[in-house]
Amino acid sequence: MDPRLLKLSPIVVIGMHRSGTRLLVEVLDKLGVFMGADRQADSESVAFMLINESILHQCGAFWSEPMSAHFVLAEPETAEHLAVSAREALAAQLAKYAGPSGWHLEAGTKEFPAFGWKDPRNTFTLPVWKQVFPNLRTIHIVRHGVDVAASLAHRHAAALRAATGEPVPSALTVIRDHALGVLSSRRGWTIAEALTMWEQYVEKGRQESAALGERALEVRYEDLLTQPEQVIPTLATFCGVPAPVQHGALLDGLEPGRAFAFRRDPKLVAFARSARRILERYGYAP
């Protein structure tokens, strides 16, 4: 792998699952930030996602149970040890990430174009990636906790039922995506469980952002949907790419009605009221 790559400042998208990370990648892609040729349906680069999965597994964590990674990677020696493996894995997977574009070969003696990747797991594996790319930048996308929890619980419940054949999976259930080897625990089966996960991801994302200072940007999903003319130029400036003169195609796929969707469901409104203290702690109202 070209050693110059490790001196660059990739854009690392962090944030809780179901928070709009895929939408953010679509916008970044249109702005000219290369986000990987190996992206799957959720816009995650498979190469980086598999490396993140390996890091989590070595920390005894899952995407749905990430806190052990938080504690394990708080040890600088451990983060550096895992960074050695991450560098080797990335060197082996870089051609897949670049794809037919030959992105990693294009620059020659010139500057490399802006690049990055998205994976909610980055939120907890970031200590390793900071060792690999000391100059990285992060974009933390945050969405209302009830919308996130409702979306995650709906998706995860369906996945658990399909994998186990049980109407109510046991508390110790762990399922595996055999295509990619992704492991998932039962957590997130209920909206209450999913909200506690949201709380952990947002807290960790903000801790990491605070540590990076000006190399971190937080974007609200709702603002991206309802105020794109303000948010998109900010994203472009942060990423070091030209700001769009006209937003045109950048607005495709932005549906303002998806902001605060929970307010159309009385049950979710009631749940939001019950979780008022948690939501307000992170800047959201019921």
Secondary structure, DSSP 8 states (H G I E B T S, - for coil): --GGGGGS--EEEE--TTSSHHHHHHHHHHHT-B--SSB-TTS-BHHHHHHHHHHHHHTT-BTTB-HHHHHHTTSHHHHHHHHHHHHHHHHHHHHHHHGGGTHHHH-TTS----BEEE-TTHHHHHHHHHHH-TT-EEEEEE--HHHHHHHHHHHHHHHHHHHH--SS--TT-EEEETTTTEEEESTTSSHHHHHHHHHHHHHHHHHHHHHHGGGEEEEEHHHHHH-HHHHHHHHHHHHTS---SS-GGGGTT--GGGTTGGGG-HHHHHHHHHTHHHHHHTT---
